[in-house]
Amino acid sequence: MTNALPPQSEVAFPKEAATFDLDIDPQVAQQKKAQRDYYHNSSCLLRDS
């Protein structure tokens, strides 16, 4: 099982999804944002290297 990184479609979350997360729970939204940023940065590092 190699699911370390999600497909590109899961990395690029629309702004609507981010605001929707905030409506649910700020802490959960923060964790999701951190996860998105981590995956995004990892993808960029892998692509640029």
N, CA, C and O atoms as CSV, one atom per row, in Angstrom:
chain,resi,resn,atom,element,x,y,z
A,1,MET,N,N,0.835,-1.195,0.000
A,1,MET,CA,C,0.000,0.000,0.000
A,1,MET,C,C,0.877,1.256,0.000
A,1,MET,O,O,1.602,1.518,0.960
A,2,THR,N,N,0.802,2.016,-1.073
A,2,THR,CA,C,1.588,3.252,-1.141
A,2,THR,C,C,0.632,4.431,-1.239
A,2,THR,O,O,0.411,4.980,-2.319
A,3,ASN,N,N,0.068,4.812,-0.099
A,3,ASN,CA,C,-0.846,5.959,-0.092
A,3,ASN,C,C,-0.281,7.054,0.803
A,3,ASN,O,O,-1.001,7.664,1.594
A,4,ALA,N,N,1.025,7.294,0.664
A,4,ALA,CA,C,1.674,8.340,1.464
A,4,ALA,C,C,1.178,9.715,1.024
A,4,ALA,O,O,0.929,10.588,1.855
A,5,LEU,N,N,1.036,9.899,-0.284
A,5,LEU,CA,C,0.547,11.175,-0.799
A,5,LEU,C,C,-0.770,10.954,-1.535
A,5,LEU,O,O,-0.904,10.005,-2.308
A,6,PRO,N,N,-1.742,11.833,-1.292
A,6,PRO,CA,C,-3.017,11.730,-2.002
A,6,PRO,C,C,-2.868,12.181,-3.448
A,6,PRO,O,O,-1.901,12.867,-3.776
A,7,PRO,N,N,-3.806,11.811,-4.322
A,7,PRO,CA,C,-3.769,12.299,-5.699
A,7,PRO,C,C,-3.887,13.812,-5.740
A,7,PRO,O,O,-4.338,14.426,-4.773
A,8,GLN,N,N,-3.491,14.410,-6.835
A,8,GLN,CA,C,-3.432,15.872,-6.943
A,8,GLN,C,C,-4.782,16.526,-6.658
A,8,GLN,O,O,-4.843,17.631,-6.120
A,9,SER,N,N,-5.869,15.830,-7.024
A,9,SER,CA,C,-7.192,16.415,-6.829
A,9,SER,C,C,-7.501,16.606,-5.346
A,9,SER,O,O,-8.250,17.511,-4.979
A,10,GLU,N,N,-6.926,15.756,-4.493
A,10,GLU,CA,C,-7.162,15.882,-3.059
A,10,GLU,C,C,-6.274,16.961,-2.445
A,10,GLU,O,O,-6.573,17.486,-1.372
A,11,VAL,N,N,-5.184,17.286,-3.131
A,11,VAL,CA,C,-4.253,18.294,-2.605
A,11,VAL,C,C,-4.829,19.691,-2.812
A,11,VAL,O,O,-4.777,20.524,-1.908
A,12,ALA,N,N,-5.371,19.946,-3.985
A,12,ALA,CA,C,-5.871,21.285,-4.308
A,12,ALA,C,C,-7.316,21.450,-3.844
A,12,ALA,O,O,-8.253,21.263,-4.620
A,13,PHE,N,N,-7.486,21.805,-2.564
A,13,PHE,CA,C,-8.818,22.049,-2.027
A,13,PHE,C,C,-9.281,23.439,-2.430
A,13,PHE,O,O,-8.501,24.389,-2.369
A,14,PRO,N,N,-10.530,23.573,-2.839
A,14,PRO,CA,C,-11.063,24.895,-3.163
A,14,PRO,C,C,-11.248,25.733,-1.899
A,14,PRO,O,O,-11.323,25.193,-0.795
A,15,LYS,N,N,-11.319,27.041,-2.065
A,15,LYS,CA,C,-11.490,27.935,-0.911
A,15,LYS,C,C,-12.797,27.634,-0.181
A,15,LYS,O,O,-12.872,27.782,1.039
A,16,GLU,N,N,-13.826,27.214,-0.916
A,16,GLU,CA,C,-15.124,26.924,-0.303
A,16,GLU,C,C,-14.985,25.832,0.751
A,16,GLU,O,O,-15.596,25.906,1.817
A,17,ALA,N,N,-14.179,24.822,0.448
A,17,ALA,CA,C,-13.992,23.713,1.384
A,17,ALA,C,C,-13.323,24.200,2.667
A,17,ALA,O,O,-13.650,23.745,3.763
A,18,ALA,N,N,-12.381,25.132,2.512
A,18,ALA,CA,C,-11.663,25.648,3.681
A,18,ALA,C,C,-12.616,26.400,4.608
A,18,ALA,O,O,-12.568,26.223,5.825
A,19,THR,N,N,-13.477,27.233,4.038
A,19,THR,CA,C,-14.419,27.994,4.856
A,19,THR,C,C,-15.457,27.055,5.463
A,19,THR,O,O,-15.911,27.273,6.586
A,20,PHE,N,N,-15.828,26.028,4.735
A,20,PHE,CA,C,-16.792,25.049,5.236
A,20,PHE,C,C,-16.219,24.330,6.452
A,20,PHE,O,O,-16.934,24.058,7.417
A,21,ASP,N,N,-14.936,24.029,6.399
A,21,ASP,CA,C,-14.258,23.393,7.529
A,21,ASP,C,C,-14.329,24.285,8.766
A,21,ASP,O,O,-14.550,23.806,9.878
A,22,LEU,N,N,-14.140,25.583,8.559
A,22,LEU,CA,C,-14.152,26.520,9.683
A,22,LEU,C,C,-15.512,26.536,10.369
A,22,LEU,O,O,-15.605,26.721,11.582
A,23,ASP,N,N,-16.565,26.341,9.581
A,23,ASP,CA,C,-17.911,26.347,10.156
A,23,ASP,C,C,-18.137,25.143,11.070
A,23,ASP,O,O,-18.948,25.208,11.994
A,24,ILE,N,N,-17.428,24.054,10.818
A,24,ILE,CA,C,-17.608,22.847,11.614
A,24,ILE,C,C,-16.882,22.981,12.951
A,24,ILE,O,O,-17.516,22.949,14.006
A,25,ASP,N,N,-15.579,23.127,12.915
A,25,ASP,CA,C,-14.772,23.156,14.140
A,25,ASP,C,C,-13.409,23.758,13.813
A,25,ASP,O,O,-12.655,23.187,13.026
A,26,PRO,N,N,-13.086,24.902,14.407
A,26,PRO,CA,C,-11.820,25.583,14.102
A,26,PRO,C,C,-10.607,24.691,14.285
A,26,PRO,O,O,-9.658,24.766,13.505
A,27,GLN,N,N,-10.628,23.843,15.312
A,27,GLN,CA,C,-9.463,22.993,15.566
A,27,GLN,C,C,-9.317,21.957,14.463
A,27,GLN,O,O,-8.216,21.710,13.971
A,28,VAL,N,N,-10.429,21.356,14.080
A,28,VAL,CA,C,-10.402,20.376,12.993
A,28,VAL,C,C,-9.965,21.047,11.697
A,28,VAL,O,O,-9.180,20.496,10.925
A,29,ALA,N,N,-10.488,22.246,11.476
A,29,ALA,CA,C,-10.125,22.987,10.268
A,29,ALA,C,C,-8.630,23.264,10.244
A,29,ALA,O,O,-7.987,23.154,9.200
A,30,GLN,N,N,-8.077,23.626,11.402
A,30,GLN,CA,C,-6.643,23.910,11.490
A,30,GLN,C,C,-5.836,22.666,11.172
A,30,GLN,O,O,-4.823,22.740,10.477
A,31,GLN,N,N,-6.280,21.523,11.678
A,31,GLN,CA,C,-5.575,20.269,11.407
A,31,GLN,C,C,-5.649,19.919,9.924
A,31,GLN,O,O,-4.665,19.485,9.325
A,32,LYS,N,N,-6.820,20.112,9.346
A,32,LYS,CA,C,-6.981,19.818,7.917
A,32,LYS,C,C,-6.108,20.743,7.073
A,32,LYS,O,O,-5.503,20.319,6.088
A,33,LYS,N,N,-6.051,22.022,7.477
A,33,LYS,CA,C,-5.227,22.976,6.745
A,33,LYS,C,C,-3.761,22.582,6.840
A,33,LYS,O,O,-3.033,22.627,5.848
A,34,ALA,N,N,-3.329,22.196,8.040
A,34,ALA,CA,C,-1.946,21.776,8.232
A,34,ALA,C,C,-1.646,20.556,7.363
A,34,ALA,O,O,-0.573,20.449,6.769
A,35,GLN,N,N,-2.613,19.639,7.299
A,35,GLN,CA,C,-2.438,18.432,6.485
A,35,GLN,C,C,-2.344,18.805,5.007
A,35,GLN,O,O,-1.495,18.295,4.276
A,36,ARG,N,N,-3.236,19.709,4.582
A,36,ARG,CA,C,-3.198,20.150,3.177
A,36,ARG,C,C,-1.863,20.798,2.858
A,36,ARG,O,O,-1.254,20.512,1.827
A,37,ASP,N,N,-1.408,21.679,3.755
A,37,ASP,CA,C,-0.140,22.374,3.528
A,37,ASP,C,C,1.013,21.371,3.468
A,37,ASP,O,O,1.909,21.492,2.633
A,38,TYR,N,N,0.979,20.377,4.367
A,38,TYR,CA,C,2.041,19.367,4.400
A,38,TYR,C,C,2.076,18.589,3.093
A,38,TYR,O,O,3.139,18.402,2.501
A,39,TYR,N,N,0.911,18.138,2.646
A,39,TYR,CA,C,0.847,17.380,1.394
A,39,TYR,C,C,1.258,18.255,0.216
A,39,TYR,O,O,1.966,17.803,-0.685
A,40,HIS,N,N,0.816,19.495,0.227
A,40,HIS,CA,C,1.149,20.413,-0.867
A,40,HIS,C,C,2.656,20.642,-0.925
A,40,HIS,O,O,3.251,20.583,-2.001
A,41,ASN,N,N,3.274,20.904,0.223
A,41,ASN,CA,C,4.713,21.145,0.272
A,41,ASN,C,C,5.477,19.894,-0.139
A,41,ASN,O,O,6.478,19.980,-0.850
A,42,SER,N,N,5.004,18.725,0.310
A,42,SER,CA,C,5.662,17.470,-0.047
A,42,SER,C,C,5.602,17.265,-1.558
A,42,SER,O,O,6.586,16.862,-2.178
A,43,SER,N,N,4.443,17.543,-2.138
A,43,SER,CA,C,4.279,17.381,-3.580
A,43,SER,C,C,5.233,18.302,-4.329
A,43,SER,O,O,5.860,17.899,-5.309
A,44,CYS,N,N,5.337,19.543,-3.861
A,44,CYS,CA,C,6.215,20.507,-4.516
A,44,CYS,C,C,7.672,20.068,-4.405
A,44,CYS,O,O,8.432,20.166,-5.369
A,45,LEU,N,N,8.055,19.586,-3.229
A,45,LEU,CA,C,9.439,19.141,-3.031
A,45,LEU,C,C,9.749,17.956,-3.937
A,45,LEU,O,O,10.806,17.903,-4.565
A,46,LEU,N,N,8.820,17.010,-3.999
A,46,LEU,CA,C,9.044,15.830,-4.831
A,46,LEU,C,C,9.137,16.221,-6.302
A,46,LEU,O,O,9.941,15.669,-7.053
A,47,ARG,N,N,8.298,17.189,-6.706
A,47,ARG,CA,C,8.258,17.588,-8.114
A,47,ARG,C,C,9.498,18.387,-8.495
A,47,ARG,O,O,10.029,18.235,-9.595
A,48,ASP,N,N,9.956,19.238,-7.581
A,48,ASP,CA,C,11.071,20.140,-7.913
A,48,ASP,C,C,12.431,19.448,-7.838
A,48,ASP,O,O,13.382,19.852,-8.508
A,49,SER,N,N,12.509,18.414,-7.025
A,49,SER,CA,C,13.818,17.771,-6.831
A,49,SER,C,C,14.261,17.018,-8.080
A,49,SER,O,O,15.337,16.419,-8.091
